[in-house]
Amino acid sequence: VVLPRFVAGELLREIDRTGVTHATFVPTMLRSMLDDPAMADASLSTLGTISYGSAAMPEPLLREVMQRLPHVRLLMLLRGQNLVGYRNYADDVVRAFVAHAAECGIDVFRVFDALNDERNFVTAFEAIKAAGRHVQGALSYSITERSLGGPVYTVEYYLAKARAIERMGADSLCIK
């Protein structure tokens, strides 16, 4: 479902009307949806997964989603060793962050690295597995113009990266 603009009540009605199973939000959209009066009448019975990205989800909001929508799995985007930022963090910080996110209710971690450098997946994968959660390894899709140096991103490139992610223990694979 694609709406011309975000209006929480309209979205809630569309989820119920069309049987949406997966929805992606930024935290402010999710907050608006939970606060909308239409939430009281929404069944959202078909909604199985809520994913979010672009910002860290505040812990109280995560806990409220778990309480009000206990049937919904929560999926977060995790930039591997960068977590939810744009710089690498030490392994102990990655482990602590993942453990806390899992404790707050994150069920699925979609782990990616913008340059598909699987070395940035290792600690996050290990921490997610230790927390008993689902690791979804993600490939960042890109193309290369010949004028920029030739066919770096080929089918063989993506197959090799997907196999590496599989060997690292991913439960599922996503191309983003």
PyRosetta script that sets phi, psi and omega in degrees:
from pyrosetta import init, pose_from_sequence

init()
pose = pose_from_sequence("VVLPRFVAGELLREIDRTGVTHATFVPTMLRSMLDDPAMADASLSTLGTISYGSAAMPEPLLREVMQRLPHVRLLMLLRGQNLVGYRNYADDVVRAFVAHAAECGIDVFRVFDALNDERNFVTAFEAIKAAGRHVQGALSYSITERSLGGPVYTVEYYLAKARAIERMGADSLCIK")
pose.set_psi(1, 127.9)
pose.set_omega(1, 175.0)
pose.set_phi(2, -121.1)
pose.set_psi(2, 121.3)
pose.set_omega(2, 178.8)
pose.set_phi(3, -102.4)
pose.set_psi(3, 149.8)
pose.set_omega(3, -177.9)
pose.set_phi(4, -66.6)
pose.set_psi(4, -21.7)
pose.set_omega(4, 177.7)
pose.set_phi(5, -156.8)
pose.set_psi(5, 160.4)
pose.set_omega(5, 180.0)
pose.set_phi(6, -87.3)
pose.set_psi(6, 115.0)
pose.set_omega(6, 171.0)
pose.set_phi(7, -131.3)
pose.set_psi(7, 114.3)
pose.set_omega(7, -170.4)
pose.set_phi(8, -53.4)
pose.set_psi(8, -47.5)
pose.set_omega(8, -178.8)
pose.set_phi(9, -61.6)
pose.set_psi(9, -41.2)
pose.set_omega(9, 177.9)
pose.set_phi(10, -63.6)
pose.set_psi(10, -42.0)
pose.set_omega(10, 179.4)
pose.set_phi(11, -63.0)
pose.set_psi(11, -44.6)
pose.set_omega(11, 178.9)
pose.set_phi(12, -58.5)
pose.set_psi(12, -43.5)
pose.set_omega(12, 178.8)
pose.set_phi(13, -65.6)
pose.set_psi(13, -38.9)
pose.set_omega(13, 179.3)
pose.set_phi(14, -67.9)
pose.set_psi(14, -38.1)
pose.set_omega(14, 177.7)
pose.set_phi(15, -59.3)
pose.set_psi(15, -46.5)
pose.set_omega(15, 179.3)
pose.set_phi(16, -68.5)
pose.set_psi(16, -41.8)
pose.set_omega(16, -175.9)
pose.set_phi(17, -66.3)
pose.set_psi(17, -41.4)
pose.set_omega(17, -173.1)
pose.set_phi(18, -99.5)
pose.set_psi(18, -9.8)
pose.set_omega(18, 179.0)
pose.set_phi(19, 76.6)
pose.set_psi(19, 35.7)
pose.set_omega(19, 178.9)
pose.set_phi(20, -55.3)
pose.set_psi(20, 136.6)
pose.set_omega(20, 179.9)
pose.set_phi(21, -108.1)
pose.set_psi(21, -22.7)
pose.set_omega(21, -177.8)
pose.set_phi(22, -140.5)
pose.set_psi(22, 130.5)
pose.set_omega(22, 178.5)
pose.set_phi(23, -132.5)
pose.set_psi(23, 145.2)
pose.set_omega(23, 179.6)
pose.set_phi(24, -117.7)
pose.set_psi(24, 132.7)
pose.set_omega(24, -176.8)
pose.set_phi(25, -135.1)
pose.set_psi(25, 159.7)
pose.set_omega(25, 160.2)
pose.set_phi(26, -94.7)
pose.set_psi(26, 157.5)
pose.set_omega(26, -174.5)
pose.set_phi(27, -53.9)
pose.set_psi(27, -38.0)
pose.set_omega(27, -179.1)
pose.set_phi(28, -66.4)
pose.set_psi(28, -33.3)
pose.set_omega(28, 176.7)
pose.set_phi(29, -67.5)
pose.set_psi(29, -42.3)
pose.set_omega(29, 179.6)
pose.set_phi(30, -64.6)
pose.set_psi(30, -41.0)
pose.set_omega(30, 177.4)
pose.set_phi(31, -60.5)
pose.set_psi(31, -44.7)
pose.set_omega(31, 179.1)
pose.set_phi(32, -62.2)
pose.set_psi(32, -39.7)
pose.set_omega(32, -179.8)
pose.set_phi(33, -64.5)
pose.set_psi(33, -45.5)
pose.set_omega(33, -179.4)
pose.set_phi(34, -66.0)
pose.set_psi(34, -31.0)
pose.set_omega(34, -178.6)
pose.set_phi(35, -85.0)
pose.set_psi(35, -13.1)
pose.set_omega(35, -175.5)
pose.set_phi(36, -70.5)
pose.set_psi(36, 138.9)
pose.set_omega(36, 178.5)
pose.set_phi(37, -57.3)
pose.set_psi(37, -28.9)
pose.set_omega(37, 179.7)
pose.set_phi(38, -65.5)
pose.set_psi(38, -17.0)
pose.set_omega(38, 179.6)
pose.set_phi(39, -61.3)
pose.set_psi(39, -32.4)
pose.set_omega(39, -179.0)
pose.set_phi(40, -62.9)
pose.set_psi(40, -30.3)
pose.set_omega(40, -177.9)
pose.set_phi(41, -99.7)
pose.set_psi(41, -7.0)
pose.set_omega(41, -176.9)
pose.set_phi(42, -79.5)
pose.set_psi(42, 135.4)
pose.set_omega(42, 177.0)
pose.set_phi(43, -88.7)
pose.set_psi(43, -41.2)
pose.set_omega(43, -179.0)
pose.set_phi(44, 53.2)
pose.set_psi(44, 27.8)
pose.set_omega(44, -175.5)
pose.set_phi(45, -65.9)
pose.set_psi(45, -25.5)
pose.set_omega(45, -179.7)
pose.set_phi(46, -85.6)
pose.set_psi(46, -17.3)
pose.set_omega(46, -175.8)
pose.set_phi(47, -70.9)
pose.set_psi(47, 113.1)
pose.set_omega(47, -177.2)
pose.set_phi(48, -102.6)
pose.set_psi(48, -28.7)
pose.set_omega(48, -176.7)
pose.set_phi(49, -141.0)
pose.set_psi(49, 135.8)
pose.set_omega(49, 169.8)
pose.set_phi(50, -115.9)
pose.set_psi(50, 124.4)
pose.set_omega(50, 174.2)
pose.set_phi(51, -113.7)
pose.set_psi(51, 155.7)
pose.set_omega(51, 178.9)
pose.set_phi(52, -145.4)
pose.set_psi(52, 158.3)
pose.set_omega(52, 179.0)
pose.set_phi(53, -162.5)
pose.set_psi(53, -177.6)
pose.set_omega(53, 178.4)
pose.set_phi(54, 78.6)
pose.set_psi(54, -14.5)
pose.set_omega(54, 177.8)
pose.set_phi(55, -160.8)
pose.set_psi(55, 153.8)
pose.set_omega(55, 175.5)
pose.set_phi(56, -68.1)
pose.set_psi(56, 142.2)
pose.set_omega(56, 179.0)
pose.set_phi(57, -86.6)
pose.set_psi(57, 124.6)
pose.set_omega(57, 177.6)
pose.set_phi(58, -60.3)
pose.set_psi(58, 138.5)
pose.set_omega(58, -177.2)
pose.set_phi(59, -55.3)
pose.set_psi(59, -43.8)
pose.set_omega(59, 178.5)
pose.set_phi(60, -60.0)
pose.set_psi(60, -34.4)
pose.set_omega(60, 178.5)
pose.set_phi(61, -68.6)
pose.set_psi(61, -42.4)
pose.set_omega(61, 176.5)
pose.set_phi(62, -57.7)
pose.set_psi(62, -46.5)
pose.set_omega(62, -177.8)
pose.set_phi(63, -65.8)
pose.set_psi(63, -35.9)
pose.set_omega(63, 177.7)
pose.set_phi(64, -67.7)
pose.set_psi(64, -40.9)
pose.set_omega(64, 177.2)
pose.set_phi(65, -60.0)
pose.set_psi(65, -44.8)
pose.set_omega(65, 179.3)
pose.set_phi(66, -60.3)
pose.set_psi(66, -40.2)
pose.set_omega(66, -178.0)
pose.set_phi(67, -70.9)
pose.set_psi(67, -44.2)
pose.set_omega(67, -173.9)
pose.set_phi(68, -85.5)
pose.set_psi(68, -23.2)
pose.set_omega(68, -179.7)
pose.set_phi(69, -130.4)
pose.set_psi(69, 64.4)
pose.set_omega(69, -173.6)
pose.set_phi(70, -65.2)
pose.set_psi(70, -18.3)
pose.set_omega(70, -179.8)
pose.set_phi(71, -83.7)
pose.set_psi(71, -6.6)
pose.set_omega(71, -173.9)
pose.set_phi(72, -97.9)
pose.set_psi(72, 132.3)
pose.set_omega(72, 173.3)
pose.set_phi(73, -82.6)
pose.set_psi(73, 142.5)
pose.set_omega(73, 177.6)
pose.set_phi(74, -103.8)
pose.set_psi(74, 129.3)
pose.set_omega(74, -179.9)
pose.set_phi(75, -120.3)
pose.set_psi(75, 128.1)
pose.set_omega(75, 177.0)
pose.set_phi(76, -118.0)
pose.set_psi(76, 149.2)
pose.set_omega(76, 172.3)
pose.set_phi(77, -82.7)
pose.set_psi(77, 133.3)
pose.set_omega(77, 179.5)
pose.set_phi(78, -131.0)
pose.set_psi(78, 122.4)
pose.set_omega(78, -177.4)
pose.set_phi(79, -83.0)
pose.set_psi(79, 47.5)
pose.set_omega(79, 178.6)
pose.set_phi(80, 54.5)
pose.set_psi(80, -128.2)
pose.set_omega(80, -177.4)
pose.set_phi(81, -65.5)
pose.set_psi(81, -14.6)
pose.set_omega(81, 177.4)
pose.set_phi(82, -87.4)
pose.set_psi(82, -7.1)
pose.set_omega(82, -178.6)
pose.set_phi(83, 55.8)
pose.set_psi(83, -111.7)
pose.set_omega(83, 178.8)
pose.set_phi(84, -114.7)
pose.set_psi(84, 15.6)
pose.set_omega(84, -178.6)
pose.set_phi(85, -116.8)
pose.set_psi(85, -157.3)
pose.set_omega(85, -176.6)
pose.set_phi(86, -127.4)
pose.set_psi(86, 26.5)
pose.set_omega(86, 173.7)
pose.set_phi(87, -142.0)
pose.set_psi(87, 155.4)
pose.set_omega(87, 179.3)
pose.set_phi(88, -73.8)
pose.set_psi(88, 142.6)
pose.set_omega(88, 175.8)
pose.set_phi(89, -112.8)
pose.set_psi(89, 155.9)
pose.set_omega(89, 178.5)
pose.set_phi(90, -63.0)
pose.set_psi(90, 154.7)
pose.set_omega(90, -178.4)
pose.set_phi(91, -55.7)
pose.set_psi(91, -40.9)
pose.set_omega(91, -178.4)
pose.set_phi(92, -65.4)
pose.set_psi(92, -32.5)
pose.set_omega(92, 177.0)
pose.set_phi(93, -69.5)
pose.set_psi(93, -42.2)
pose.set_omega(93, 177.9)
pose.set_phi(94, -60.3)
pose.set_psi(94, -46.7)
pose.set_omega(94, 179.8)
pose.set_phi(95, -60.4)
pose.set_psi(95, -46.1)
pose.set_omega(95, -178.8)
pose.set_phi(96, -65.2)
pose.set_psi(96, -41.5)
pose.set_omega(96, -179.7)
pose.set_phi(97, -62.3)
pose.set_psi(97, -48.7)
pose.set_omega(97, -178.7)
pose.set_phi(98, -63.5)
pose.set_psi(98, -43.9)
pose.set_omega(98, -179.9)
pose.set_phi(99, -60.3)
pose.set_psi(99, -42.7)
pose.set_omega(99, -179.6)
pose.set_phi(100, -69.2)
pose.set_psi(100, -41.9)
pose.set_omega(100, 178.5)
pose.set_phi(101, -61.2)
pose.set_psi(101, -41.1)
pose.set_omega(101, 178.5)
pose.set_phi(102, -64.8)
pose.set_psi(102, -41.8)
pose.set_omega(102, 179.1)
pose.set_phi(103, -64.6)
pose.set_psi(103, -30.1)
pose.set_omega(103, 178.6)
pose.set_phi(104, -80.7)
pose.set_psi(104, -6.4)
pose.set_omega(104, 174.1)
pose.set_phi(105, 120.1)
pose.set_psi(105, 1.9)
pose.set_omega(105, 178.1)
pose.set_phi(106, -70.4)
pose.set_psi(106, 125.5)
pose.set_omega(106, -178.3)
pose.set_phi(107, -96.8)
pose.set_psi(107, -37.9)
pose.set_omega(107, -175.3)
pose.set_phi(108, -127.5)
pose.set_psi(108, 130.9)
pose.set_omega(108, 176.3)
pose.set_phi(109, -111.0)
pose.set_psi(109, 114.4)
pose.set_omega(109, 175.7)
pose.set_phi(110, -89.9)
pose.set_psi(110, 104.1)
pose.set_omega(110, -172.8)
pose.set_phi(111, -99.7)
pose.set_psi(111, 129.2)
pose.set_omega(111, 178.1)
pose.set_phi(112, -143.4)
pose.set_psi(112, 164.4)
pose.set_omega(112, 171.2)
pose.set_phi(113, -132.6)
pose.set_psi(113, 129.9)
pose.set_omega(113, -174.8)
pose.set_phi(114, -57.3)
pose.set_psi(114, -27.3)
pose.set_omega(114, 179.7)
pose.set_phi(115, -103.4)
pose.set_psi(115, 9.6)
pose.set_omega(115, 180.0)
pose.set_phi(116, 57.6)
pose.set_psi(116, 33.3)
pose.set_omega(116, 177.4)
pose.set_phi(117, -86.9)
pose.set_psi(117, 100.7)
pose.set_omega(117, -173.7)
pose.set_phi(118, -64.0)
pose.set_psi(118, -14.9)
pose.set_omega(118, 175.1)
pose.set_phi(119, -60.9)
pose.set_psi(119, -27.1)
pose.set_omega(119, 179.4)
pose.set_phi(120, -81.3)
pose.set_psi(120, -0.1)
pose.set_omega(120, 177.5)
pose.set_phi(121, -95.4)
pose.set_psi(121, -26.9)
pose.set_omega(121, -165.3)
pose.set_phi(122, -52.9)
pose.set_psi(122, -58.1)
pose.set_omega(122, -175.0)
pose.set_phi(123, -65.4)
pose.set_psi(123, -40.5)
pose.set_omega(123, 179.0)
pose.set_phi(124, -62.5)
pose.set_psi(124, -45.5)
pose.set_omega(124, 178.4)
pose.set_phi(125, -57.9)
pose.set_psi(125, -47.3)
pose.set_omega(125, -179.0)
pose.set_phi(126, -60.5)
pose.set_psi(126, -43.5)
pose.set_omega(126, -178.2)
pose.set_phi(127, -67.4)
pose.set_psi(127, -39.7)
pose.set_omega(127, 179.7)
pose.set_phi(128, -65.2)
pose.set_psi(128, -44.6)
pose.set_omega(128, 177.9)
pose.set_phi(129, -61.7)
pose.set_psi(129, -42.0)
pose.set_omega(129, 179.5)
pose.set_phi(130, -62.2)
pose.set_psi(130, -30.4)
pose.set_omega(130, 178.9)
pose.set_phi(131, -83.5)
pose.set_psi(131, -4.1)
pose.set_omega(131, 179.1)
pose.set_phi(132, 74.6)
pose.set_psi(132, 26.9)
pose.set_omega(132, -178.3)
pose.set_phi(133, -108.0)
pose.set_psi(133, 172.6)
pose.set_omega(133, -176.8)
pose.set_phi(134, -86.6)
pose.set_psi(134, 127.1)
pose.set_omega(134, 176.2)
pose.set_phi(135, -98.4)
pose.set_psi(135, 117.4)
pose.set_omega(135, 173.2)
pose.set_phi(136, -109.9)
pose.set_psi(136, 105.3)
pose.set_omega(136, 177.6)
pose.set_phi(137, -75.9)
pose.set_psi(137, 135.5)
pose.set_omega(137, -176.6)
pose.set_phi(138, -122.0)
pose.set_psi(138, 134.5)
pose.set_omega(138, 172.8)
pose.set_phi(139, -95.4)
pose.set_psi(139, 133.4)
pose.set_omega(139, 174.7)
pose.set_phi(140, -88.4)
pose.set_psi(140, 117.8)
pose.set_omega(140, -176.3)
pose.set_phi(141, -84.1)
pose.set_psi(141, 135.8)
pose.set_omega(141, 177.1)
pose.set_phi(142, -151.6)
pose.set_psi(142, 164.1)
pose.set_omega(142, 174.0)
pose.set_phi(143, -126.0)
pose.set_psi(143, 161.9)
pose.set_omega(143, 178.3)
pose.set_phi(144, -122.9)
pose.set_psi(144, 127.3)
pose.set_omega(144, 173.6)
pose.set_phi(145, -73.3)
pose.set_psi(145, 142.3)
pose.set_omega(145, 177.9)
pose.set_phi(146, -55.2)
pose.set_psi(146, -35.3)
pose.set_omega(146, -179.5)
pose.set_phi(147, -67.2)
pose.set_psi(147, -14.0)
pose.set_omega(147, 179.3)
pose.set_phi(148, -97.9)
pose.set_psi(148, 8.4)
pose.set_omega(148, 174.7)
pose.set_phi(149, 124.2)
pose.set_psi(149, 3.6)
pose.set_omega(149, 174.4)
pose.set_phi(150, 103.9)
pose.set_psi(150, -175.0)
pose.set_omega(150, -172.0)
pose.set_phi(151, -80.8)
pose.set_psi(151, 73.7)
pose.set_omega(151, 177.5)
pose.set_phi(152, -70.4)
pose.set_psi(152, -43.4)
pose.set_omega(152, -175.8)
pose.set_phi(153, -95.9)
pose.set_psi(153, 90.7)
pose.set_omega(153, -178.8)
pose.set_phi(154, -110.2)
pose.set_psi(154, 172.5)
pose.set_omega(154, 174.9)
pose.set_phi(155, -57.8)
pose.set_psi(155, -41.5)
pose.set_omega(155, -179.9)
pose.set_phi(156, -62.8)
pose.set_psi(156, -38.3)
pose.set_omega(156, 177.4)
pose.set_phi(157, -58.9)
pose.set_psi(157, -50.2)
pose.set_omega(157, -177.6)
pose.set_phi(158, -67.9)
pose.set_psi(158, -36.4)
pose.set_omega(158, 176.7)
pose.set_phi(159, -63.3)
pose.set_psi(159, -42.6)
pose.set_omega(159, 179.1)
pose.set_phi(160, -63.9)
pose.set_psi(160, -42.2)
pose.set_omega(160, 178.6)
pose.set_phi(161, -65.8)
pose.set_psi(161, -41.7)
pose.set_omega(161, 179.3)
pose.set_phi(162, -63.1)
pose.set_psi(162, -41.6)
pose.set_omega(162, 178.7)
pose.set_phi(163, -65.2)
pose.set_psi(163, -38.4)
pose.set_omega(163, 177.7)
pose.set_phi(164, -63.3)
pose.set_psi(164, -43.4)
pose.set_omega(164, 178.8)
pose.set_phi(165, -64.1)
pose.set_psi(165, -39.2)
pose.set_omega(165, 177.3)
pose.set_phi(166, -62.9)
pose.set_psi(166, -45.7)
pose.set_omega(166, 179.2)
pose.set_phi(167, -61.8)
pose.set_psi(167, -28.7)
pose.set_omega(167, -179.6)
pose.set_phi(168, -76.3)
pose.set_psi(168, -9.0)
pose.set_omega(168, 174.3)
pose.set_phi(169, 107.3)
pose.set_psi(169, 14.4)
pose.set_omega(169, 178.0)
pose.set_phi(170, -61.0)
pose.set_psi(170, 141.0)
pose.set_omega(170, 176.2)
pose.set_phi(171, -82.7)
pose.set_psi(171, -26.2)
pose.set_omega(171, 177.9)
pose.set_phi(172, -153.6)
pose.set_psi(172, 168.5)
pose.set_omega(172, -177.2)
pose.set_phi(173, -128.0)
pose.set_psi(173, 141.4)
pose.set_omega(173, 178.8)
pose.set_phi(174, -131.4)
pose.set_psi(174, 142.6)
pose.set_omega(174, 171.7)
pose.set_phi(175, -108.7)
pose.set_psi(175, 121.1)
pose.set_omega(175, -176.9)
pose.set_phi(176, -121.1)
pose.dump_pdb("model.pdb")
